């Protein structure tokens, strides 16, 4: 916002917000919180109500909207589980599509490549997992086929806690 003027304020979380993620078209904003929810907000209206609320059994440290399939969101948190959600249905609470295991520490960062065919997740043990997250442009994300491509578990990384991972172009940093 060039003017620096606040356009709106989103209120709904009851505790710390750890992560925020914009949709590729900037129409939605996801926020992940220690209150155990991820909230999806519409940025196209002045309404302050959350569009979707995705409830979790633990603190949520990361939430990423899929860069190609705008109704898919991936979350990670304290319980070491990656969850894949759909917000395509009108249900305010979204639809949990899949839970994926692989981490041994709390999941504190998730990132997609620009095409949405690879996802990277990092945890509190210093582990990074690269996931195959193929999509079918006509039918959307077939999340049942998503799987681990590679795990990076280097002893030197064990003392490093990743706060953020992000992908630039085709390289993950």
Order of alpha helices (4+ residues) and beta strands (2+ residues): beta-beta-beta-beta-beta-beta-beta-beta-beta-beta-beta-beta-beta-beta-beta-beta
